[in-house]
Amino acid sequence: MDTSGLLKAIEIKGSQAALAESIGVSQQTISNWLKKTKAGIAAEYVLPIERETGVPRHELRPDIYPPPQPMEAA
């Protein structure tokens, strides 16, 4: 699992601890998401991270939220 979206969210909040506090988890949980790249961010925290940081859900968990497709001209 690509961790670039999570790293971007951490950078926006300033630290793992700040991101963790803003979504109601421990800093260790954030650290585990970074280490366990196969699992990635727990699905129930994708939308709260998006809300708190503005990082799009498809950058956080593209396996659940595929990138938006461009609109085709009619």
VENWOUR-V441212 format. One record per backbone hydrogen bond with DSSP energy under -1.0 kcal/mol. CO is the residue of the C=O (numbers start at 1). NH is the residue of the N-H. E is the energy in kcal/mol with one decimal. If there is no record, write none. Layout:
CO;NH;E + CO;NH;E
This chain:
3;7;-2.7 + 4;8;-2.1 + 5;9;-2.1 + 6;10;-2.4 + 7;11;-2.3 + 8;12;-2.3 + 9;13;-2.1 + 10;14;-1.9 + 15;19;-2.1 + 16;20;-2.8 + 17;21;-2.6 + 18;22;-1.9 + 19;23;-1.2 + 20;25;-2.4 + 26;30;-1.3 + 27;31;-2.3 + 28;32;-2.6 + 29;33;-2.2 + 30;34;-1.7 + 31;35;-2.0 + 32;36;-3.1 + 35;37;-1.6 + 36;40;-2.6 + 42;45;-2.4 + 43;46;-1.2 + 45;49;-2.1 + 46;50;-2.5 + 47;51;-2.7 + 48;52;-2.4 + 49;53;-2.2 + 50;54;-2.6 + 56;59;-1.8 + 56;60;-1.2 + 57;61;-2.7 + 61;64;-1.7 + 61;65;-2.8
